Amino acid sequence: MSVQAFLYLIAVILLALAALPIRTRGVSLALLGAAFALLAYAWPAITG
C-alpha cells in the first residue's frame, strides 16, 4: 500500500467517524479528515 493510499484511508476513516455522534474535545474529526485528504491529494507534488 502506498503512502498516498494510506493517507486517503485515514481521511475516510476520520470523516466517517465525524459523521457519528461522538463527542471530541478540542479537535474536529471532520477538519482533521479533510486535512489528511488534502495531504493525500498533494502527496505526489510534495514528494515529486
N, C-alpha and C positions, 0 to 999 in steps of 0.2 A: 504494500500500500504506500503510495507516495505521500509526501508531506502535505501537498495540496488537498488530496482526498481526505487525509486525517483532519485537517483544519475544517473542511466542509462538514465532516461527520460531527465534530464538536459543535459547530454552528447549528446544525439541525437539531441536535440533542438539546442545546440550550434554548433554542426557540420553541421546541416542543414543551420543555419544562416551564417556559414563560407563559404558555397558554393555560397551564394548570393553576388552580387557586392555591398556590404555595406562597407563604409569606417569606420574603428575604429581607434582611436588614441591610440597608445602605447600598445594595448592589442590585441593579436591574438586569435580570437574566435576558430580557429582550435586547437591551443595548449591548450586553456582552456577546450575545449570539450574533448580532449584526456586525460587531467589530471583528469577530472571527470569520464571518462570511466575507467581509471586505478584505481581510488579510489573506484569505484563501484565494480570492479573486486576483489580488495584486501579487501573489507569490511568484509567478513567472517574471514579472517586471522587477521584483526585489532581488531575486537570485540570478536574474538574467545574465 
